[in-house]
Amino acid sequence: MWKFAPILFLLFSLNGFCQNRPLLYGVDDLPQALMQNPGTRIDFTRHFGVPFFSQIHFFAGSTGVSAYDIFADENTDINDRVRRVMRDITAGDYFSVNQQLEILSMGWKLSDRIYFSAGIYQEADVFAYFPKDPAVLAFEGNADYIDQDFNFSDVSFTGELLAVYHAGLNYKFDAKLTVGGRLKIYSGIFNAESTGNEGVFRTVSTPGGPNFYRHEVRGLNVNVNTSGFASLRDEEGMTVDEAVAELMSRSLLGQNIGVGADIGFNYRVTNQLSVGASIQDLGLMFHQKDVENYNYFGSFETNGLTPLFPELDGNEATIPYWDIFEERVDRNLNEETTNNEYTTWRPLKYNASFQFGTGMSILPCDYLISKKPRFMNIFGMLFSGVNRPKGPTYGVTAYWDRKVTDRLRFRVAYAVDEFSLTKLGFMMSSRIKNFNIYLAANDILGYTNLAKANSASLQLGMQFIFKDL
């Protein structure tokens, strides 16, 4: 198992780093806006992404703790820093890693009203809640927590690596309303998830009993489902290069398959004010191949060992107390490995926004002003969220979008989410003839000291964009 740890680290971390990308949402001259809202208004007639470079997205974040909290260069013991962090962090805090790499991206107008877009992208998404009770039990023991429950429900995580094939239509009803939809086919490469776990461990004080304490495990039911892992673990002699090649081959619809959809709209209330909303990844993954499930369940209580010391002659063996205890544990706390198919929901994302434009520019032809009003300044607000095992996560972003020229624009954003209350972002998009390049970075203040930052996000891409009047 451990020889594949570098592979998983590379695929989930180095190959990329939230799912919410407010710096590109509603940017009408970037095709990536269609991926967040297939019904957004667009201002181009064709686009072709540079393969593997039209969108590279990295995000990593954690709530409640940063690397500095543990690894700070202080004259304190690291164990004391870990204890302080574990005392402050809660079971609702989480760690999140998300990465997307756009492999192919293209689109063109089918008519005056319809724009078609399609492509392939690879995505990695890891989300884990901090398992506070099991972590405290493992790190500090139970001596200071007599008569308190340690909940196994704190263990909750999901992780997946997949390729996504998609095609969508953007339909303009009239000058006010634009709607869109996107169909997605997911090709699963790797998945691991453990949610909805149950059970508690408790040490009870029993001064009048056979011992001072009684240890109880009640209602234990912990499940871990995996797909795409068992074959790698069982393959003897597989090199890292061979394992990577095997994982990548699964992106060609040869492993586990899923289906999903995005839907969205944009409505121009007035020439200056517009509202929009979208839902992304309303879909399921069906894990049927290379599946392995691990289940730990049962209940058990013990007052400890009560050793006896009878007089034994030289031919008598001592009583095997530990073996007897292990046999009792095994009878009551069970471990089971199966190969049952399972289904997972994709992390559903939703967005709602409004924009207000000021400073109308002069278009080359005056008659187009009523059909395609263009504003140099756009002020907007985006509300976004992602469904997670214990409930949705939220974020609110306010931004100022400035179209300097037809070929240069930038966006400055301020966001509040569960990672930070002072998240500043910046996006710049520039076009040289038909070649476009953009760069977006969120939580800029965190880049001054990444060790203290709770999140970091970076996006960049290159493509060819064509506009016709």
Buried (B, 14 or more C-beta within 10 A) or exposed (E): EEEBEEBBEEBBBEBBBBBBBBBBBBBBBBBBBBBBBBBBBBBBBBBBBBEEBBBBBBBBBBBBBBBBBEEEEEEEEEEEBBBBBBEEBEBBBBBBBBBBBBBBBBBBBEEEEEBBBBBBBBBBBBBBBBBBBBBBBEEBEBEEBEEBBBBBBBBBBBBBBBBBBBBBBBBBEEEEBBBBBBBBBBBBBBBBBBBEBBBBBBBBEEEEEEEEBBBBBBEBBBBBBBBBBBBBEEEEEBEEEEBBEBBEEBBEEEBBBBBBBBBBBBBBEEBBEBBBBBBBBBBEBBBBBBBBBBBBBBBBEBBEEEEEEEEEEEEEEEEEEEEEEEEEEEEBBEEEEEEEEBEBBBBBBBBBBBBBBEEBEEBEEEEEBEEEBBBBEBBBBBBBBBBBBBEEBBBBBBBEBBBEEBEEBBBBBBBBBBBBEEBBBBBBBBBEEBEBBBBBBBBBEBEEEEEEBBBBBBBBBBBBBEBEE
